[in-house]
Amino acid sequence: MKRIISILNICCFLAFGAVAISGQNTKTLKNKIIGNPAISSFNSITREEIEMLMADLAKTNPAVLKRLSEEPEMKRQQIDNLKQLLAFASQAQKDGLADDPVNLQELENVRSEVVAVNYDKEINKDKGPMPPFGFISEPTVKAFWSDKSANHEAQFQKFLDAKLVILRRGDLKMMDREISEEEKTQARDFFAKIKIYEKEFDAASAVLSAAFKKKVQLQVKLQQAQFLSRVYSDKSVSEFAVTDEDVAKYIAEHQELDTSAKRTKAEQILNRAKAGDDFARLANEFTEDPGNQGADGKGQGGIYTNVAKGVMVAPFERAALALEPGQVAPAVVESEFGYHIIKLEKKGKGKDAAGQPTENYDVRHILISTTYNDPTAPNDRAVPVKTYVRSKLEAEKEKRFLDKIVADNNIQVPEDFTVPEIAAAEKPKTVKTRPLRKKRVAKKRR
């Protein structure tokens, strides 16, 4: 599975609420960014803008703000995340991704939605609880659609088409799905309301406070940056690809990851099993499968009972089902978890998780594990060597790529901004979790 690029884990102080990310031509877009037609890139953010975000965070999540003030590493990580976000958006512009008609339409929509949501909150903040856009009346919406000179129907169709294309980019299940009339009606209502408030906002610009307009401008910029960064992320996935050859080469160059001695050990145990040694006793003595230990702390002889076909990893299952009851697999079986010595005890019939008839079987198993604990993360669980190496190589390629993108786009983010003090901020609650149950390592991951 491809790694998710870290910049899309947008830093905590970019959370502005449930504003949908959504886009005419480039000139129109630049001219509509709230009184600042010069904005045409995302390569910087000012100290004033950072502190504006901090002020919002003080209202919405004081506990996180307190952590930012007390944990320098967390503050540094948020700065890095913000640099990466802006770098991806800036690079997307350089590469012409912002000129794509669908992306342009979505950038236009971002502006409309962010403006409308914020304007709604600002002008109706003292009127009591109401759902978003709840103060826009039905007659106002009807008047919007009855204005034929404004060409709203064509604008709505562009809005909807862009939304559907972007939705289908991220979800293959949506490729052939048509939206219902009810969904289209809801989209029309939403579109009308954001356009009504966007028009009001633009008309009221002279009387709205400078601080409010700056806040909205910043949110537009960051939400558009988030959209463009996602587009660029999808385009650049291949930059992080690690091949099987890359993994094999790395393992060959690092002796601590070599598993040849473990294979030799597994083959020695197999020879003893084939020579007639008691398999259950060998399992209790040598297996490194944590699932072999019963609730009483005693070994279970490596037994798996009533195993439904399809439960075990493929190499294990193929070897087990190729045997007759009482037979030991003639060769050591390798899987991502290590080396397996396998003895089939019984074949039968049973039901799978859905209640459908299937084969089942009892099998004994000895595992010589090749999983690996990352020395830089001693508290993490052990993972298959190849999984560890692939993850490590992908992370290294990702870091080099991100560092280059940030440098190439000359991203400027201040590091000396002030985090406001919150006297009574609550500390984040610690959630207690139960220890994970030990699982038999040969089972498929669900």
C-alpha positions as CSV (number, residue, x, y, z in Angstrom):
1,M,0.0,0.0,0.0
2,K,1.3,3.5,-0.8
3,R,2.3,5.7,2.1
4,I,0.0,8.6,2.8
5,I,2.1,11.8,2.5
6,S,2.6,13.4,5.9
7,I,1.6,16.9,4.7
8,L,-2.0,15.7,4.4
9,N,-2.1,15.2,8.1
10,I,-2.8,18.9,8.4
11,C,-1.4,20.4,11.5
12,C,-3.8,21.0,14.4
13,F,-4.0,24.7,14.2
14,L,-5.4,24.6,10.6
15,A,-8.7,23.1,11.8
16,F,-11.3,25.8,10.9
17,G,-14.4,23.6,11.2
18,A,-16.3,21.6,8.7
19,V,-15.6,23.7,5.6
20,A,-15.9,21.6,2.4
21,I,-12.9,21.7,0.2
22,S,-14.1,22.6,-3.2
23,G,-13.6,25.9,-7.9
24,Q,-13.3,29.8,-13.5
25,N,-10.2,31.0,-15.0
26,T,-7.0,32.0,-13.2
27,K,-7.5,35.7,-13.4
28,T,-11.0,35.4,-11.9
29,L,-9.7,33.3,-9.0
30,K,-6.9,35.7,-8.2
31,N,-9.3,38.7,-8.2
32,K,-11.8,37.0,-5.9
33,I,-9.4,36.3,-3.0
34,I,-10.9,38.8,-0.7
35,G,-9.4,42.1,-1.7
36,N,-5.9,40.8,-2.4
37,P,-5.6,40.3,-6.2
38,A,-1.8,39.9,-5.8
39,I,-2.1,36.4,-4.2
40,S,-1.0,33.9,-6.8
41,S,1.2,31.5,-4.8
42,F,1.3,29.8,-1.4
43,N,5.0,30.0,-0.6
44,S,4.8,32.0,2.6
45,I,2.7,32.8,5.6
46,T,3.4,35.7,8.0
47,R,3.8,35.8,11.7
48,E,0.6,37.8,11.9
49,E,-1.3,35.1,10.1
50,I,0.2,32.4,12.4
51,E,-0.8,34.3,15.5
52,M,-4.3,34.7,14.0
53,L,-4.5,30.9,13.8
54,M,-3.3,30.7,17.4
55,A,-6.0,33.1,18.5
56,D,-8.6,30.9,16.9
57,L,-7.1,27.8,18.5
58,A,-7.3,29.4,21.9
59,K,-11.1,29.5,21.5
60,T,-11.6,26.1,19.9
61,N,-9.0,23.9,21.5
62,P,-7.1,25.4,24.4
63,A,-5.7,22.0,25.5
64,V,-3.8,21.7,22.2
65,L,-2.7,25.3,22.4
66,K,-1.2,24.5,25.9
67,R,0.7,21.6,24.5
68,L,2.1,23.8,21.7
69,S,3.4,26.2,24.3
70,E,4.9,23.5,26.5
71,E,6.2,21.0,23.9
72,P,8.8,22.6,21.5
73,E,8.9,19.4,19.4
74,M,5.2,19.6,18.8
75,K,5.5,23.2,17.7
76,R,8.4,22.4,15.4
77,Q,6.4,19.6,13.8
78,Q,3.5,21.9,13.1
79,I,5.8,24.4,11.5
80,D,7.2,21.6,9.3
81,N,3.7,20.4,8.4
82,L,2.7,23.9,7.4
83,K,5.9,24.3,5.2
84,Q,5.1,21.0,3.5
85,L,1.5,22.0,2.9
86,L,2.5,25.3,1.3
87,A,5.3,23.6,-0.7
88,F,3.0,21.1,-2.2
89,A,0.4,23.7,-3.1
90,S,3.1,26.0,-4.6
91,Q,4.6,23.1,-6.6
92,A,1.1,22.2,-7.9
93,Q,0.8,25.7,-9.3
94,K,4.3,25.5,-10.9
95,D,3.4,22.3,-12.5
96,G,0.1,23.7,-14.0
97,L,-2.2,21.6,-11.9
98,A,-4.1,24.7,-10.8
99,D,-4.9,25.4,-14.4
100,D,-6.8,22.2,-14.9
101,P,-10.5,23.2,-15.4
102,V,-11.8,20.9,-12.7
103,N,-9.2,22.1,-10.2
104,L,-9.8,25.7,-11.1
105,Q,-13.5,25.2,-10.5
106,E,-12.8,23.6,-7.2
107,L,-10.5,26.4,-6.1
108,E,-13.3,28.8,-6.9
109,N,-15.6,26.7,-4.8
110,V,-13.2,26.7,-1.9
111,R,-13.3,30.5,-1.9
112,S,-17.1,30.6,-2.1
113,E,-17.6,28.0,0.7
114,V,-15.1,29.4,3.2
115,V,-16.4,32.9,2.7
116,A,-20.0,31.9,3.1
117,V,-19.4,29.7,6.2
118,N,-17.5,32.5,7.9
119,Y,-19.9,35.3,6.9
120,D,-22.8,33.2,8.2
121,K,-21.1,32.9,11.6
122,E,-20.2,36.5,11.7
123,I,-23.5,38.2,10.9
124,N,-25.6,35.7,12.8
125,K,-23.4,35.1,15.8
126,D,-25.9,36.9,18.2
127,K,-29.1,35.4,16.8
128,G,-29.1,32.0,18.6
129,P,-28.6,28.5,17.5
130,M,-29.3,27.6,13.9
131,P,-27.9,25.1,11.4
132,P,-25.4,26.4,8.8
133,F,-27.1,28.9,6.5
134,G,-30.3,28.5,8.5
135,F,-31.1,32.2,8.4
136,I,-31.4,32.3,4.6
137,S,-35.1,32.0,3.8
138,E,-36.7,30.0,1.1
139,P,-37.9,33.1,-0.8
140,T,-34.3,34.3,-0.9
141,V,-33.2,31.0,-2.4
142,K,-36.1,31.1,-4.9
143,A,-35.2,34.7,-5.9
144,F,-31.6,33.5,-6.5
145,W,-32.7,30.9,-9.0
146,S,-35.3,33.2,-10.7
147,D,-32.5,35.6,-11.7
148,K,-31.9,34.3,-15.2
149,S,-29.5,37.0,-16.1
150,A,-26.9,35.7,-13.6
151,N,-26.6,32.3,-15.3
152,H,-26.8,30.4,-12.0
153,E,-27.9,27.1,-13.6
154,A,-24.7,26.9,-15.7
155,Q,-22.6,27.9,-12.7
156,F,-24.3,25.2,-10.6
157,Q,-23.6,22.6,-13.2
158,K,-19.9,23.4,-13.3
159,F,-19.9,23.3,-9.5
160,L,-21.6,19.9,-9.4
161,D,-19.5,18.4,-12.2
162,A,-16.2,19.4,-10.4
163,K,-17.5,17.9,-7.2
164,L,-18.3,14.6,-8.8
165,V,-15.0,14.4,-10.7
166,I,-13.0,15.0,-7.5
167,L,-15.2,12.6,-5.5
168,R,-14.5,9.9,-8.1
169,R,-10.8,10.6,-8.1
170,G,-10.7,9.5,-4.5
171,D,-13.2,6.6,-4.5
172,L,-13.3,4.1,-7.4
173,K,-16.6,2.8,-6.1
174,M,-18.1,6.2,-7.2
175,M,-17.0,5.9,-10.8
176,D,-20.3,4.5,-12.1
177,R,-22.6,5.9,-9.5
178,E,-25.1,8.5,-10.5
179,I,-26.3,11.0,-7.9
180,S,-30.0,10.9,-7.0
181,E,-32.5,13.7,-7.5
182,E,-32.6,14.2,-3.8
183,E,-28.8,14.6,-3.7
184,K,-28.9,17.0,-6.6
185,T,-31.6,19.1,-4.8
186,Q,-29.5,19.3,-1.7
187,A,-26.5,20.3,-3.7
188,R,-28.5,23.1,-5.5
189,D,-29.7,24.4,-2.1
190,F,-26.2,24.4,-0.8
191,F,-24.8,26.1,-3.9
192,A,-27.5,28.8,-3.8
193,K,-26.8,29.6,-0.2
194,I,-23.0,29.9,-0.5
195,K,-23.4,32.1,-3.5
196,I,-25.9,34.3,-1.7
197,Y,-23.6,34.9,1.2
198,E,-20.5,35.2,-0.9
199,K,-22.2,38.0,-2.9
200,E,-23.3,39.7,0.4
201,F,-19.8,39.4,1.8
202,D,-18.3,41.1,-1.3
203,A,-20.9,43.8,-1.2
204,A,-20.3,44.4,2.5
205,S,-16.5,44.4,2.3
206,A,-16.3,48.1,3.1
207,V,-18.1,47.7,6.5
208,L,-16.7,44.4,7.6
209,S,-13.7,44.6,10.0
210,A,-10.2,44.3,8.6
211,A,-9.4,41.6,11.2
212,F,-12.4,39.5,10.0
213,K,-11.5,39.9,6.3
214,K,-7.9,38.9,7.0
215,K,-9.0,35.8,8.9
216,V,-11.3,34.8,6.0
217,Q,-8.5,35.5,3.5
218,L,-6.1,33.3,5.4
219,Q,-8.7,30.5,5.6
220,V,-9.3,30.6,1.9
221,K,-5.6,30.5,1.3
222,L,-5.0,27.5,3.5
223,Q,-8.0,25.6,2.3
224,Q,-7.0,26.1,-1.3
225,A,-3.5,25.0,-0.4
226,Q,-4.9,21.9,1.2
227,F,-6.8,21.1,-1.9
228,L,-3.8,21.7,-4.2
229,S,-1.5,19.7,-1.9
230,R,-3.8,16.7,-2.2
231,V,-3.9,17.0,-6.0
232,Y,-0.1,17.2,-6.1
233,S,0.2,14.3,-3.6
234,D,-1.8,12.1,-5.9
235,K,0.4,13.0,-8.8
236,S,3.7,12.4,-6.9
237,V,2.9,9.0,-5.3
238,S,5.4,7.3,-7.6
239,E,8.2,9.4,-6.1
240,F,8.0,7.2,-3.0
241,A,7.8,3.8,-4.7
242,V,10.1,1.2,-3.3
243,T,10.6,-2.0,-5.3
244,D,11.2,-5.5,-4.1
245,E,14.7,-5.2,-5.5
246,D,15.3,-2.1,-3.3
247,V,14.2,-4.1,-0.3
248,A,16.4,-7.1,-1.1
249,K,19.4,-4.9,-1.7
250,Y,19.0,-3.1,1.6
251,I,18.7,-6.4,3.5
252,A,21.7,-7.9,1.8
253,E,23.8,-4.8,2.8
254,H,22.7,-5.0,6.5
255,Q,23.8,-8.2,8.2
256,E,21.6,-7.6,11.3
257,L,18.6,-8.2,9.0
258,D,19.9,-11.4,7.5
259,T,17.7,-14.4,8.3
260,S,19.9,-17.2,6.9
261,A,20.8,-18.4,10.4
262,K,17.1,-18.6,11.3
263,R,16.4,-20.6,8.2
264,T,19.2,-23.0,9.2
265,K,17.6,-23.4,12.6
266,A,14.2,-24.1,11.1
267,E,15.6,-26.7,8.8
268,Q,17.3,-28.5,11.7
269,I,14.0,-28.6,13.6
270,L,12.2,-29.9,10.5
271,N,14.8,-32.7,10.1
272,R,14.0,-33.7,13.7
273,A,10.3,-33.7,13.1
274,K,10.7,-35.8,9.9
275,A,12.9,-38.2,11.8
276,G,10.1,-38.9,14.3
277,D,10.6,-36.5,17.2
278,D,7.3,-35.6,18.9
279,F,6.0,-32.5,17.0
280,A,4.1,-31.0,19.9
281,R,7.1,-31.2,22.1
282,L,9.3,-29.6,19.4
283,A,6.7,-26.8,19.1
284,N,6.6,-26.1,22.8
285,E,10.4,-26.0,22.8
286,F,11.2,-24.0,19.7
287,T,8.2,-22.1,18.3
288,E,8.3,-18.3,18.5
289,D,4.6,-18.0,17.8
290,P,3.2,-16.0,20.8
291,G,-0.2,-17.6,20.2
292,N,1.2,-21.0,21.3
293,Q,1.0,-20.0,24.9
294,G,-2.4,-20.9,26.5
295,A,-4.3,-19.0,29.2
296,D,-2.6,-21.2,31.8
297,G,0.9,-20.2,30.5
298,K,1.6,-23.6,29.1
299,G,2.5,-24.4,25.5
300,Q,-0.2,-25.7,23.2
301,G,1.9,-27.9,21.0
302,G,1.6,-25.6,18.1
303,I,-2.0,-26.7,17.4
304,Y,-4.5,-24.7,15.4
305,T,-8.0,-26.4,15.4
306,N,-10.9,-26.0,13.0
307,V,-9.0,-23.5,10.8
308,A,-11.3,-22.4,8.0
309,K,-9.8,-22.2,4.5
310,G,-8.7,-18.7,3.7
311,V,-7.8,-17.8,7.3
312,M,-4.0,-18.4,7.2
313,V,-1.5,-16.6,5.0
314,A,-1.3,-18.2,1.6
315,P,2.1,-20.0,1.8
316,F,1.1,-21.6,5.1
317,E,-2.3,-22.7,3.9
318,R,-1.0,-24.1,0.5
319,A,1.6,-26.2,2.3
320,A,-0.9,-27.4,5.0
321,L,-3.7,-28.4,2.5
322,A,-1.2,-30.2,0.2
323,L,-0.6,-32.7,3.1
324,E,-2.5,-35.8,4.2
325,P,-3.3,-36.1,8.0
326,G,-0.2,-37.1,9.9
327,Q,2.2,-35.8,7.3
328,V,4.9,-33.2,7.9
329,A,5.6,-30.7,5.1
330,P,8.8,-31.8,3.4
331,A,10.3,-28.3,3.3
332,V,10.4,-25.3,5.5
333,V,7.7,-22.8,4.4
334,E,8.5,-19.1,4.3
335,S,6.0,-16.3,4.9
336,E,6.3,-12.7,5.8
337,F,6.3,-13.7,9.4
338,G,9.2,-16.2,9.2
339,Y,9.9,-19.9,8.7
340,H,7.2,-22.5,9.4
341,I,7.4,-26.2,10.1
342,I,4.0,-27.7,9.4
343,K,2.2,-30.9,10.3
344,L,-1.4,-31.6,9.2
345,E,-3.5,-33.4,11.8
346,K,-7.0,-33.5,10.3
347,K,-9.1,-32.3,7.3
348,G,-12.8,-31.7,7.6
349,K,-15.8,-29.5,6.6
350,G,-17.0,-26.5,8.4
351,K,-18.4,-23.0,7.8
352,D,-16.7,-19.7,7.2
353,A,-17.4,-16.4,9.0
354,A,-20.4,-15.8,6.7
355,G,-21.8,-19.2,7.5
356,Q,-21.0,-20.7,4.1
357,P,-19.7,-24.3,3.8
358,T,-15.9,-24.5,3.5
359,E,-13.0,-26.8,4.2
360,N,-11.4,-26.7,7.7
361,Y,-8.4,-28.4,9.2
362,D,-6.4,-29.0,12.3
363,V,-2.7,-28.3,11.9
364,R,0.4,-28.1,14.1
365,H,3.0,-25.4,13.5
366,I,6.4,-24.3,14.6
367,L,7.5,-20.7,13.8
368,I,11.0,-19.3,13.7
369,S,10.2,-15.7,13.5
370,T,11.9,-13.2,11.2
371,T,10.0,-10.2,12.5
372,Y,12.1,-7.2,13.5
373,N,11.9,-4.5,16.2
374,D,12.9,-1.1,15.0
375,P,15.7,0.0,17.4
376,T,14.6,3.6,17.0
377,A,11.1,2.7,18.2
378,P,11.6,0.1,20.9
379,N,7.9,0.4,22.1
380,D,6.5,-0.5,18.7
381,R,5.6,-4.1,17.9
382,A,7.8,-6.3,15.8
383,V,7.0,-6.4,12.1
384,P,8.2,-8.6,9.2
385,V,11.7,-7.6,8.1
386,K,10.6,-6.8,4.6
387,T,7.8,-4.6,5.9
388,Y,10.2,-2.8,8.2
389,V,12.7,-2.2,5.4
390,R,10.1,-1.0,2.9
391,S,8.6,1.4,5.4
392,K,12.1,2.7,6.3
393,L,13.1,3.2,2.6
394,E,9.8,4.9,1.8
395,A,10.1,7.2,4.8
396,E,13.7,8.2,3.7
397,K,12.6,8.9,0.1
398,E,9.6,10.9,1.4
399,K,11.8,13.1,3.6
400,R,14.3,13.8,0.8
401,F,11.4,14.6,-1.5
402,L,9.7,16.9,1.0
403,D,12.9,18.7,1.9
404,K,13.6,19.3,-1.8
405,I,10.0,20.6,-2.5
406,V,10.2,23.0,0.5
407,A,13.6,24.3,-0.6
408,D,12.7,24.6,-4.3
409,N,9.6,26.7,-3.5
410,N,11.4,28.9,-1.0
411,I,8.8,28.3,1.6
412,Q,8.8,30.9,4.3
413,V,7.1,30.1,7.7
414,P,8.1,32.1,10.8
415,E,9.3,30.1,13.8
416,D,9.3,32.9,16.3
417,F,5.5,33.4,16.6
418,T,3.9,33.8,20.0
419,V,1.7,31.1,21.4
420,P,-0.8,32.8,23.7
421,E,-1.0,31.6,27.3
422,I,-4.2,29.8,28.4
423,A,-4.4,29.8,32.1
424,A,-7.2,27.3,32.6
425,A,-6.6,25.0,29.6
426,E,-7.5,21.4,30.2
427,K,-4.9,18.8,29.6
428,P,-5.9,16.2,27.0
429,K,-7.5,13.2,28.7
430,T,-5.6,10.0,28.8
431,V,-7.7,7.2,27.3
432,K,-6.9,3.8,28.9
433,T,-7.0,0.9,26.5
434,R,-6.9,-2.8,27.1
435,P,-3.7,-4.7,26.2
436,L,-3.8,-6.2,22.7
437,R,-4.4,-9.9,22.7
438,K,-1.6,-12.0,21.3
439,K,-2.4,-13.2,17.8
440,R,-1.0,-16.2,16.0
441,V,1.4,-14.7,13.5
442,A,0.5,-17.0,10.7
443,K,-3.1,-15.7,10.3
444,K,-4.0,-13.3,7.6
445,R,-4.3,-9.6,8.6
446,R,-7.8,-8.5,8.4
